[in-house]
């Protein structure tokens, strides 16, 4: 992106609505409650023919530095310092307040370009607030309606005038063509067959979501990874509301990490805003490839912890457990042995899942956690050749034949892997609807052990073989 823009203003003036309008998606949570946004949320914006990086920020308020509002203000000021331009949003319908005056003074002291935006200008009686905005001394305000999309052309012109045309419309760099490996192989006459086992791409960008109960230390853990206070943290439970994505690099590999709101039991989630936060976290899980479930080591394996792990596995994501706050444990060896025993006993559907003790405060175990994430993603992307699978299937049936159902023994004839991410297998057999769950678990556990696939969801589907004499039988009738 050519330049970065920060959206700033006091609470409830429509900053997140404008952010969603510019990125073209409902990424930021929007509600009538003031102070919904707390962290910096970046996004790729497009305004007519203008492309830039946009950052949504928390509403600026006067507060002591050690309070939650004070920490939110520090995050917003950091976004202003990193941005090339600020969109200062005021509420034309309500008019100016002393907080607006104080924010205008702060932006003037920063010495960076500012575009004054008068939002909600479509409302009746907004003319007074629009003309009052001239008194801020930041130039002519641009009237818009973020909710209805009015005034976007004028906003584009104001941004171009503030940042300069050369910065707004840089010359396009030489396009880099992505090579399609499959097309290249096809040109060379190489066709993929069932015995093809692709190599794991160590350079591919990886999407990782961090989930868990409230106050488990998710944001602190990500801040320790980044080496900066990028996300808002504190002793209060439920600080994070939006699912915030951050980009960083680990051992030369690009990682997009998603911080999510803490997930409480469904019965306790009553407020609309918390429901929106949890729904946003669920979208982050579906978008991610690997999910790190953060446990509080001082109170691990609450019922909600187990439900979150089960949810991640049912969504088909690769899962890794992180036992956080390890610096608070007095007897690490005994506690770790107990946690490993409980992991195997309470999570049989994820047998062999990787679990790493970490500390977001001290940084202990973070490299081991990331290595566990990479190893789990490698397993999640694994493909096994058809020849190996059918030799394995024959051995499994010899060791433990399929049961007889209603006096007729089941026959498993052929097996192949139909997909990866997560690994999915198809078995051709007689009467697929009669295969008992116990035998499916036997095959699943065998795949985990024999092909080294711990901790990832495994899907096995059964399909009936086609009867070549079925059509002839119908003709005789």
N, C-alpha and C positions, 0 to 999 in steps of 0.2 A: 504494500500500500504506500501511496505517495506521502501522506501525512496523517497525523493522529489528532482527533478531536475529542475533547472531554465535555460532557453535558453536566452543567452544574446549576445549582439553584437551591432555594429553601425547600422543605418537604412539601409534597403534594401539589406541585405546580405542573406535573405532567412530563417529567424527565424520562421515565421508563416508557411511557406511551410514545414519546418522540423516538426513543431508542428503537423500539419495536417497529415503528414506521420506517426508520432509515435502514434497518437490517432486513426488512421484509419478512420477519418471522416474529412470533410471540415468544421471544426468548426470556425477556425480563418479566417478573411477576408484577401485575398491575392490580391495585385495589384502592378503594377510597380512603383506607386507613393511612394516615401520614407515617412516613418512616419505614415503608415496606422494604426499600432497597437499603442494604447495609454495606455490601462489598462492592468493589470495582468489577464491573462486568464488561469485557471487551467484545467487539463484534465487527464484522466486515460490512460497511455501509455502502449503499448506492443511492445517489440522489440525482435523478435524471441521467446525465452523462458523467457524473462526478463519482469517483471511487475513493474511499478513505477508510481509515481505522477509527471506530467510534468506541468510546468508553462511557458507560452509564455509571453514575456515582450516587452516593447517599446524599440526602438533603442536608445542607450545611446549617448547623445550629451553634449558638454560643453555649459552650459547656466546658467543664473542667477536663483536663487531659486524661485523668484516671477513670473517668466515667465511660459508659458504653457510647454515648453520643460524642464524647471527646475523641475516642478511638475511631469512630466513624468519620469525624471531621478530618483526622490525620490521614485516613485513607483517601479522602476526596482531595485534600491538598497535594498528596503524592501524585494523584492522577493529573492534576492541573500542571504540576511541575514537569511531568513526563510528556504532556501533550504539546502540540504545536499551536493549537487554537482552542479556545473555550467557547461553548455555546451557553450563554448565561440566560436561563429561562426564568421569566417572571409570569405571574398570573394576571392577565389583563382584566379578567372578570372580577377578581377580588381587589386588585390595585396593589400598590406598593406597601411594604411594611418596613419597620426599622431593620429587620434582618436583611432585606434586600439592599438597603443602603450600606450596611456593614459588609456584605459580600461584594458589592460593587467597589468599595474602597480596597478590599483585599485583592481583587482582580487587577485593579490599577497598579497596585504595588508590585504584582508579579511581573508587569512589563511585557506581557505576551498578548498577541491579538485576541480580541474578544468580539463576538457577534451577539448583540442583545436580541433576544427572541421573546416576543409577547405572545404567549400561548393562550388558548381558549378565546381567541379574538372573534370567533363566530357567535359568542354568547351575547344576548341582549344587554346593553349597558356596559360593554367592554371598552367603549371609546375613551372613557375617563381614565381607565387604567393604562391604556395604550399611550395617551399623551403624557401621563405622569412619568412614564418610563424615560422620557427625554431628560428628566431632572437627574438621572443617575450619572450623566456625563460620559456615557459610553457610546455615543453616537445615536443614529436613528434606529429605533427598534423595528424588527421585522415581524409583522403580524402573521400568525399561523394558527392552524388548528391541527394539533398532532393526532387527535382522535379521528378527524374526518379527512385528513390529508390536504387541507387547504393551505395555500401559501408556500408550497414546497419549491416552486420555481423561484420565488423571491428569496427564499432561504439559500438556495444554491448560488444565486448571484451575490448574496451578502458574504457567503463563505469564500467564493472566488476572489472578491474584492479585498477581503481581509488577509488571505493567505498568499495572494498573487497568482497570476495565471501560470507562470512557469512551474510553480510548486503544485498547483492544482492539476495541471495536465502535463505531467512529465512525458518525455519521449519513451515510447514502448521499447523495452529491452528486446534483444533478439530472442524470439520464442524458442524454448527448449522442447524438443519433441520427445514425448515419452514413448519408449519402444515397447510395443506389445509383443511379449515373448511368445504368446501362442501364435500370432500371425506370422512372426518370424520363423517359428518352427514349421508352420504350414507351408511357407514358401520354400523351405528346404526339404519338403517332402517328409517331415517327421510328424507322425500322428501319435497322439497320446493314447495309450492302451491301458487296460485294467491293471497291468503290472507296474505302472509308472508311480514312483514315490518321489514327489518333489522335495527339493531341499528347503529347509527353513530359511527365510530371508532375515538375516540379522540386522539389516539396515532399514527395514520397513518401519514407518512411524507407528507407534502403539498408543491406543486409547485406553486409559485406566481410570476407573471410577472408584472413589473412596466413600464407603457407606458405613453406617453403624448407628447405634443409639445416640441420643443427644448427650453431649458432654463427654464423649469417648476420646476426644482429642484428635479429630480428623483434620481440622484446619491447622492446628499446631504441627501435626505431622507433615502436611504439605509445605508449610512455611519452612520447616527444617530441611526438607528436600531442596527448596529453592534457595535457601540461605538468606532470606529476607522476610520481613513481615508483610507479605503480599496479601494475606487473607486476615480478616478481622477475627481476633481470638479474645478470650477472657474467661473468667470463672463462671459467668452466667451460662445456663443451659439454653440451647436453641438459638444461638446467635446467628448462625448461617441460615439463610432463607432461600436464596437463589442457588441453583447449581452453577458454580463458577468454574470455567475452564482456564487452565494456565498451561503454557508451553515451556518446556525446558529440555535439557539434554542430559542423558546419563550414559557414560562411556561411548559418546559419539552417536547415540541413538536418540531420535526425537521422540519425546513423550508428551502427549496431551493428557493432562490429569484433571479430573472433575471432582471438585469438592461439593458435597451434597448436604442437605439439611438432615438433622438427626431424625430417625424414624421411630416414633413411639408406637405402642399398641394401638390398633385401629379404633378400639372402643374409647381411647383417651383423646383421640383427635376430633375435636368438636369445632374449633374455629375455622372459618373459611380460609383464612390466610395460611394456617398450618396445613390444611388439605391441599392447597395449591403448592406449597413447598414440597410436600411428600410426592405429589404427582410429578413435579419437576425432577425430583430425585429418581423416580422410576424411569423417566425418559432418559436420564443420564445412564442408568444401568443398561437400558436397551441399546443405547448408542455406543457404549463401551465394548471393548473386547475382553479385558480382564478386570475383575472387580476385587478390590481389597476390602474385606469386612473387618473393621476395627473393633476389637473387644477391649473393654476396660479390665486390665489384669486384676484389679482389686475386687471386682464383682463380675467375673466372667460367666458365660453360659446362662444368662437370663433367658427366659422363654422368648423374648423378643429377638435376642441374638440368633437363636436357632431358626426362628421364622424368617429372618433376613437372609441367612445362608440358604435356606430352602427356596426362598423367592429367587435368589440369584441363580441357583442351579436350574430351577424350572424355566427361567428365561434362557437357559442354554449358555450362560456366560462362564468363562473360566474364573475360578474363585481361589483366593489366597486369604488366609487368616493372619491378622496382625494383632498380637497381644500387646497393647500399648500401656504406657505408664509403668514400664518394667523397672524404672528407677525407684518405685515405691515398694517393691517386693523385698522382704527381709531375707527369705530363704529361697533364692532363685532355683536351685537344683531340684528341691522337693516340689516346689510349685510347678516347675516346667514338666516334671514327670507326671504330676496329677493332671495338668492341662492336656497333655498328649493322650493320657488314658481316657479322659472325658471326651476328647475330640473323636477318637475312634468309636467310642460307645454311643455318643449322642448324635453323631453325623454318619450313620452307616451308608447313606445315599451318596456320600462324597468320600468314600474310603481312600485313604492316602493323601487327603488334601494337605497342602503345604501350610504350615503354621510357623510364624517367626515371632519371637519376643522382641519388641522395639521400645524405644522411648523418644517421643516427639520433643521432649524438653532437652535431652542430652544428645540426641542424634545416634544413640546406640542401635545397632542392628539394621540401619537403613539400607546399606549395601546388600546385606543378606536378603532383605525384603524385596528389593528390586530384582535380585538374581532369581528369587522364587517366582516373581511375576513373569520374568522372561522365560524361565523353564516351563511354567504352567501354560503360557501362551504357545510355546513350541509344541507341547502336548495337544493343546486345543486345536492346532492347525495340522495335526498329524494325519497322514494318509498311509494306509496299509495295502499292499498289493493283494489282488484277488487270489493268487496262487497260495500265498501264505495263509490267508483267511480260511480257505477251503481245507488245507492240510490241518490247520488248527481245529476246524469244526469236526473233521473226522476223528481227531484225537479226543476231543471233548465227548463225542457221542460214544466212543469206545470205552472211555473211562466212566461215563455216567450216561447211559442211554436215555432218550426221551421217554417220558412215562406213557403208559397205555391209558387212553381215555375212552370210556364206554366199551372196553374190550378191544379197541383198535389202537395199535402203537403208532405214535407220530413219527414221521420221517422228515428229517432236515436234509435237503438235497444240495443246496447251493448257497453260498454266502459271498457278498461283495460289499464294499464301502461305497455308499451313494453320495456322501457329503462329508465335509469337515466343518469345524467351527460351529457347533461341537461335532465330534465324530458321530456319524450316523451310518448304520449298517442295515442291509436288507437280507433276509434269509428266505429262500424259497422252500416251502414245506407243504405237507398235506394238512388240511384243517387248521389254518393259522389262528382262527378264533378259539381253538381249544388248547393252545399252549399255556400251561399254568404259569402264574407269576413267579413261583419258586424256581422254575427252570429258566425263566428270563433272568432272574437274579444270578443264577449259577453261571450263565453265559456272560453276563455283564462283569461279574467279578473275575471270571477267567480272562476276559479281554484286558482288564486293568492289570492283572498280575503278569500275564504272559507277554503283553506288548508294552509294558511299562507306561500305563496311562493313568496315573493317580490323580484324584481330585478334580477331574473334569466330568461333566455330564456325558453319558453315553446313551445314544438312542438306538434301539433295535426294533426293526419293523419286520413283520412276517407277511409273506404274500403266497397265495395259492398258485401252484403250477397250472399251466394251461393243459386241459385234457384234449389231446388231438382227436379222440374218438367221440367227443361230445356232439359235434355236428352230424356225424353219421348216425348216432343214436336217434337224433331228432327226425332224420329222414325216414328211418324205419318205421317210426310211429305214423 
